[in-house]
Amino acid sequence: MVVCFLGDSTVQGIGDTQALGWVGRLAQACFAKDPARATAMTLCNLGLRGDSSLRVAARWREETARRQRPGEAMALVFSFGAADRPQQVPLSAAVAATRDMLREASALGRTLFIAPPPSSDPAWAAQNREVGLALLAVCAELSVPGFDLFAPLSVSPRYLASLAAGDMIHPDAAGYAEMAGLLRPWPPMLELLGL
């Protein structure tokens, strides 16, 4: 099986000096539990700094198709929305693009969505919350499992300190570890990665 993680800089792991982000930490946990998965599963981090919901929508099909061998099962984990504010993506456009993406992705294989985390910038944090809630509503509409990272991280002193240690938008390694710690026991992720 190939599992593609698609999204923006927080998927890519920007700010993590250990170069793992939350995706790499979930991969480590997956392979530690069953080392045979390291050759049986392909986990692809397709996060790109600055990618808005519209930019992810423009690239996800081609990038995932290139990583799937004939007859191989595929799963897709999306997380984006935090870059919509600086790219001035209207919320209605993000919702429409996400609806199309998740509907098409669900026809290809197991699909999950993770809402964007908070930032230390109040305006940016408010935008992340607004877009995250709107995209989680799309998930509910399409019966796609969605996880709200914003709510638990916004009240976590450790996560907020990790933002302060970085650029106020991206956490440091400790912040990404906390993200992975929240995602690891989430039942859809648990089932997908055999955690």
C-alpha positions as CSV (number, residue, x, y, z in Angstrom):
1,M,0.0,0.0,0.0
2,V,1.1,3.5,-0.7
3,V,0.0,6.3,1.7
4,C,0.3,9.9,0.5
5,F,0.3,12.8,2.9
6,L,-0.6,15.9,1.0
7,G,-0.7,19.5,2.1
8,D,1.3,22.5,3.2
9,S,4.3,23.4,5.3
10,T,3.0,21.7,8.5
11,V,2.7,18.4,6.5
12,Q,6.2,19.0,5.1
13,G,7.5,19.6,8.7
14,I,9.0,23.1,8.3
15,G,10.6,24.2,11.5
16,D,11.6,20.7,12.7
17,T,15.4,20.5,13.0
18,Q,15.0,16.7,13.2
19,A,13.4,16.8,9.7
20,L,10.5,14.5,10.7
21,G,7.4,16.6,11.2
22,W,4.3,14.8,12.3
23,V,4.3,12.6,9.2
24,G,7.8,11.3,9.8
25,R,7.0,10.5,13.5
26,L,3.9,8.6,12.5
27,A,6.0,6.7,9.9
28,Q,8.6,5.8,12.7
29,A,5.8,4.5,14.9
30,C,4.3,2.5,12.1
31,F,7.6,0.8,11.2
32,A,8.7,0.3,14.8
33,K,5.5,-1.6,15.5
34,D,6.0,-3.9,12.5
35,P,9.4,-3.6,10.8
36,A,8.1,-5.6,7.8
37,R,5.9,-2.6,6.9
38,A,9.1,-0.6,6.0
39,T,9.2,-2.6,2.8
40,A,5.5,-3.4,2.4
41,M,4.2,0.1,2.8
42,T,5.3,3.3,1.0
43,L,4.7,6.5,3.0
44,C,5.1,9.6,0.9
45,N,5.3,13.1,2.4
46,L,4.0,15.4,-0.3
47,G,3.7,18.5,1.8
48,L,4.9,21.7,0.2
49,R,5.6,25.0,1.9
50,G,3.1,27.7,1.0
51,D,0.6,25.4,-0.7
52,S,-2.9,26.7,-0.3
53,S,-6.0,24.5,-0.7
54,L,-6.1,25.5,-4.4
55,R,-2.5,24.6,-5.0
56,V,-3.0,21.2,-3.4
57,A,-6.1,20.7,-5.6
58,A,-4.0,21.5,-8.7
59,R,-1.3,18.9,-8.0
60,W,-2.6,16.0,-5.9
61,R,-3.9,13.7,-8.7
62,E,-0.6,13.7,-10.7
63,E,1.6,13.4,-7.7
64,T,-0.3,10.5,-6.1
65,A,-0.7,8.7,-9.5
66,R,3.1,8.7,-10.0
67,R,3.6,6.9,-6.7
68,Q,1.1,4.1,-7.1
69,R,2.2,0.9,-8.8
70,P,-0.4,-1.0,-10.9
71,G,-2.8,-2.9,-8.6
72,E,-1.5,-1.3,-5.4
73,A,-3.9,0.0,-2.8
74,M,-3.7,3.7,-2.0
75,A,-4.6,5.9,0.9
76,L,-4.6,9.7,1.0
77,V,-4.2,12.0,4.0
78,F,-4.8,15.6,3.4
79,S,-4.0,18.6,5.6
80,F,-4.1,22.2,4.4
81,G,-5.8,25.5,4.9
82,A,-3.1,27.4,6.8
83,A,-1.6,28.9,3.7
84,D,-5.0,30.1,2.4
85,R,-4.7,33.4,4.3
86,P,-1.4,34.7,2.8
87,Q,-2.5,33.5,-0.6
88,Q,-5.9,35.2,-0.2
89,V,-7.9,32.2,-1.1
90,P,-11.6,32.9,-0.5
91,L,-13.2,30.5,1.9
92,S,-15.9,29.5,-0.7
93,A,-13.1,28.5,-3.1
94,A,-11.3,26.4,-0.5
95,V,-14.6,24.6,0.4
96,A,-15.4,23.9,-3.2
97,A,-11.9,22.7,-4.0
98,T,-11.8,20.5,-0.9
99,R,-15.2,19.0,-1.7
100,D,-14.0,18.0,-5.2
101,M,-10.7,16.7,-3.9
102,L,-12.2,14.6,-1.1
103,R,-14.9,13.2,-3.2
104,E,-12.5,12.1,-6.0
105,A,-9.9,10.8,-3.5
106,S,-12.5,8.7,-1.6
107,A,-13.2,6.9,-4.9
108,L,-9.5,6.0,-5.1
109,G,-8.9,4.7,-1.6
110,R,-9.1,5.4,2.1
111,T,-9.1,9.2,2.6
112,L,-8.5,11.3,5.8
113,F,-8.4,15.0,6.5
114,I,-6.6,16.9,9.2
115,A,-7.6,20.5,9.9
116,P,-4.8,23.1,10.2
117,P,-3.2,23.8,13.6
118,P,-3.1,27.2,15.3
119,S,-0.4,29.8,15.0
120,S,0.7,32.5,17.4
121,D,-0.5,35.3,15.1
122,P,-4.1,36.0,16.3
123,A,-5.4,36.9,12.8
124,W,-3.7,33.9,11.2
125,A,-5.0,31.6,14.0
126,A,-8.5,32.9,13.5
127,Q,-8.3,32.2,9.8
128,N,-7.0,28.7,10.4
129,R,-9.9,28.1,12.7
130,E,-12.4,29.4,10.3
131,V,-11.1,27.4,7.3
132,G,-10.5,24.3,9.4
133,L,-14.1,24.2,10.7
134,A,-15.5,24.8,7.2
135,L,-13.4,22.0,5.7
136,L,-14.3,19.6,8.6
137,A,-17.9,20.3,7.7
138,V,-17.1,19.1,4.2
139,C,-15.6,16.0,5.7
140,A,-18.8,15.3,7.6
141,E,-20.9,15.9,4.5
142,L,-18.9,13.4,2.5
143,S,-18.3,10.9,5.4
144,V,-14.6,11.4,5.3
145,P,-12.9,11.1,8.7
146,G,-11.6,14.5,9.8
147,F,-9.4,15.5,12.7
148,D,-9.4,18.9,14.4
149,L,-5.8,19.6,15.4
150,F,-6.7,23.3,16.3
151,A,-8.8,22.7,19.4
152,P,-6.3,20.7,21.5
153,L,-3.2,22.5,20.3
154,S,-4.6,26.0,20.9
155,V,-4.8,25.2,24.6
156,S,-1.6,23.3,24.9
157,P,1.2,25.3,26.7
158,R,3.8,23.0,25.2
159,Y,2.6,23.5,21.6
160,L,2.3,27.3,22.1
161,A,5.9,27.4,23.4
162,S,7.0,25.4,20.4
163,L,5.5,28.0,18.1
164,A,7.3,30.7,20.1
165,A,10.6,28.8,19.7
166,G,10.1,28.9,15.9
167,D,8.6,31.5,13.6
168,M,5.2,31.7,15.3
169,I,3.6,29.8,12.5
170,H,5.5,26.5,12.5
171,P,6.3,24.5,15.6
172,D,9.7,23.1,16.5
173,A,10.4,19.4,16.9
174,A,8.5,19.2,20.2
175,G,5.4,20.7,18.6
176,Y,5.5,18.2,15.8
177,A,5.9,15.4,18.3
178,E,2.8,16.7,20.0
179,M,0.9,16.8,16.8
180,A,1.9,13.2,16.1
181,G,0.9,12.2,19.6
182,L,-2.6,13.5,19.0
183,L,-2.9,11.8,15.6
184,R,-1.4,8.5,16.5
185,P,-4.4,7.2,18.6
186,W,-7.0,8.7,16.3
187,P,-8.9,5.5,15.2
188,P,-8.8,6.2,11.4
189,M,-5.0,6.8,11.6
190,L,-4.6,3.9,13.9
191,E,-6.3,1.6,11.5
192,L,-4.6,3.1,8.4
193,L,-1.0,2.7,9.7
194,G,-1.6,-0.2,12.0
195,L,-0.4,1.8,15.1
